[in-house]
Amino acid sequence: MKIAYNPQISLGADEWISLSKAQKVVDACYQPEWDILIDSPPATAQLLYLAHDAEYVDAVMSLKEYNGFGNFRPAS
């Protein structure tokens, strides 16, 4: 199985549960003898424009608008 994963998308247990799932899935499912970990780079603004209003994306990425997790924290 190919598993797309990047540790930058996983937060600690005290953070939002959705972002702590990525590491938990890898820990539970990854078997090096059968599986392949594929680096999953952070989404670019161009990719986010496909699903969101460009002005909103730009505001979130410039820390002028709340991100989807209720804060202004920049991406890791």
C-alpha positions as CSV (number, residue, x, y, z in Angstrom):
1,M,0.0,0.0,0.0
2,K,1.2,3.5,-0.7
3,I,0.7,5.9,2.2
4,A,1.1,9.7,1.5
5,Y,2.5,11.3,4.6
6,N,4.5,14.2,5.8
7,P,5.2,14.7,9.5
8,Q,4.6,18.5,9.0
9,I,0.9,17.7,8.7
10,S,0.6,16.0,12.0
11,L,0.2,17.8,15.3
12,G,0.6,16.6,18.8
13,A,-2.1,15.0,20.9
14,D,-2.9,18.3,22.5
15,E,-3.8,19.8,19.1
16,W,-6.8,19.4,16.8
17,I,-7.7,15.7,16.6
18,S,-7.9,15.8,12.7
19,L,-4.3,16.7,12.4
20,S,-3.1,14.2,15.0
21,K,-4.7,11.4,12.9
22,A,-2.0,11.3,10.2
23,Q,0.7,10.1,12.5
24,K,-1.7,7.6,14.2
25,V,-2.6,6.1,10.9
26,V,1.0,5.7,9.9
27,D,1.9,4.2,13.3
28,A,-1.1,1.7,13.1
29,C,-0.9,0.7,9.4
30,Y,2.6,1.2,8.0
31,Q,4.5,-2.1,7.5
32,P,7.9,-1.3,5.9
33,E,8.2,-4.7,4.3
34,W,4.9,-4.1,2.3
35,D,4.1,-0.4,2.3
36,I,5.7,2.6,0.7
37,L,5.7,6.0,2.4
38,I,5.3,8.8,-0.2
39,D,6.2,12.3,0.8
40,S,3.2,14.5,0.7
41,P,4.3,18.1,0.4
42,P,2.3,21.0,1.8
43,A,-0.5,22.3,-0.4
44,T,0.4,25.3,-2.5
45,A,-1.7,28.4,-2.9
46,Q,-2.4,27.4,-6.5
47,L,-3.8,24.0,-5.3
48,L,-5.9,25.6,-2.7
49,Y,-7.3,28.1,-5.2
50,L,-9.0,25.1,-6.9
51,A,-11.3,24.6,-3.9
52,H,-11.4,28.0,-2.2
53,D,-11.8,31.7,-3.1
54,A,-8.4,33.1,-4.0
55,E,-8.8,36.1,-1.7
56,Y,-9.5,33.9,1.2
57,V,-6.5,31.6,0.5
58,D,-4.2,34.7,0.2
59,A,-5.6,36.1,3.5
60,V,-5.1,32.8,5.4
61,M,-1.6,32.3,4.0
62,S,-0.6,35.9,4.9
63,L,-2.0,35.3,8.5
64,K,-4.8,38.0,8.1
65,E,-7.6,35.5,8.3
66,Y,-8.3,32.6,10.6
67,N,-7.2,29.2,9.2
68,G,-9.6,26.2,9.3
69,F,-8.4,25.5,12.9
70,G,-9.5,28.8,14.5
71,N,-6.1,30.4,14.7
72,F,-3.6,32.4,12.7
73,R,-0.8,29.9,13.0
74,P,1.3,29.6,9.9
75,A,1.9,26.3,8.2
76,S,4.9,24.4,9.5
